[in-house]
């Protein structure tokens, strides 16, 4: 989770990936032998050509399909301008929590994280 000046960095997923067209926080899966923070760095580099420094683990959950998800406070290494990979990312946006919640197509787990974060109960592990 990247938060700058009260706005979160979010992406609209491309038509070529699971859940096409959905809005979500950037990130992805962990490859074999990779730590969570290594995966975070790699995914942000692959999706948006951004260099980041992982911060603290904020929240974890397991999807109904059994996928374990983690949200990390992440800091951009400046200068930073997202350059999306069109195979994975249709667009990127800076949005407030209210703007994200008002979107019609947001991944449910991202909304759960956002609700947890807004309630002040993050960091937590569920």
C-alpha positions in Angstrom: 0.0 0.0 0.0 1.5 3.3 -1.1 -0.1 6.4 0.5 1.1 9.9 -0.5 -0.6 13.1 0.6 -3.8 11.3 1.6 -4.1 9.4 -1.7 -3.5 5.7 -2.4 -1.7 4.4 -5.5 -4.2 2.1 -7.2 -4.3 0.3 -10.6 -7.0 -0.8 -13.0 -6.1 -4.4 -14.0 -5.6 -5.1 -17.7 -7.8 -7.3 -19.8 -5.0 -9.9 -19.8 -5.0 -10.8 -16.1 -7.3 -12.4 -13.6 -10.2 -10.0 -12.5 -9.8 -7.8 -15.6 -10.9 -4.1 -15.2 -11.0 -4.3 -11.4 -9.4 -1.6 -9.3 -6.9 -2.7 -6.7 -3.6 -1.9 -5.0 -0.6 -2.9 -7.0 1.1 -6.2 -6.1 1.0 -9.9 -6.8 2.2 -13.3 -6.0 5.3 -14.7 -4.3 7.5 -16.8 -6.5 9.3 -19.9 -5.1 12.2 -19.0 -2.9 11.2 -15.3 -2.7 10.5 -13.5 0.5 7.3 -11.3 0.8 9.4 -8.1 0.6 11.3 -9.4 -2.4 8.0 -10.2 -4.1 6.7 -6.7 -3.3 9.7 -5.0 -4.8 9.5 -7.3 -7.9 5.8 -6.8 -8.5 5.9 -3.0 -8.2 8.9 -3.0 -10.6 7.1 -5.3 -13.1 3.6 -3.6 -12.9 4.6 0.0 -12.7 8.4 0.3 -13.1 8.7 1.7 -9.6 11.4 1.1 -7.1 10.0 0.8 -3.5 11.2 0.2 0.0 8.9 -2.1 1.9 7.8 -0.9 5.4 5.7 -2.6 7.9 3.2 -5.4 7.4 -0.3 -3.8 7.9 -2.8 -6.6 7.3 -3.2 -10.1 6.1 -6.2 -12.2 5.1 -7.1 -15.4 3.3 -9.5 -15.3 0.4 -12.4 -17.8 0.1 -10.2 -19.6 -2.4 -7.5 -20.1 0.1 -5.0 -17.5 -1.2 -3.1 -15.7 1.6 -2.8 -11.9 1.0 -0.6 -9.3 2.7 -0.7 -5.6 2.7 2.5 -3.7 3.4 3.2 0.0 3.9 5.5 0.7 1.0 7.6 3.8 0.3 8.4 5.1 -3.2 12.0 5.7 -4.0 12.1 9.2 -5.6 11.9 10.3 -8.3 8.9 8.1 -9.0 6.5 8.2 -12.0 4.6 5.0 -12.6 5.1 3.5 -16.1 2.4 0.7 -16.4 3.1 -2.6 -18.1 0.0 -2.9 -20.4 0.0 -6.6 -20.1 -0.8 -6.2 -16.4 -2.1 -2.7 -15.8 -4.6 -0.7 -17.8 -4.2 2.5 -15.8 -2.9 3.9 -12.5 -4.5 6.5 -10.2 -3.9 8.4 -7.0 -7.2 8.1 -5.0 -8.5 8.9 -1.6 -10.1 6.2 0.4 -13.5 7.7 -0.3 -12.8 7.7 -4.1 -11.7 4.1 -4.0 -14.8 3.1 -2.0 -17.0 4.9 -4.6 -15.7 2.9 -7.5 -18.0 0.2 -8.9 -15.3 -2.4 -9.6 -12.9 -2.8 -6.7 -11.5 -6.1 -5.6 -13.4 -7.2 -2.4 -10.2 -8.0 -0.5 -8.9 -4.5 -1.2 -12.1 -3.0 0.2 -11.7 -5.2 3.3 -8.2 -4.0 3.8 -9.4 -0.4 3.3 -12.2 -0.8 5.9 -9.7 -2.3 8.4 -7.2 0.5 7.8 -9.9 3.2 8.1 -11.2 1.8 11.3 -7.7 2.2 12.8 -7.4 -1.5 13.5 -4.5 -2.1 11.1 -2.0 -3.5 11.5 -3.6 -6.8 12.1 -3.6 -10.4 10.9 -6.9 -12.1 10.2 
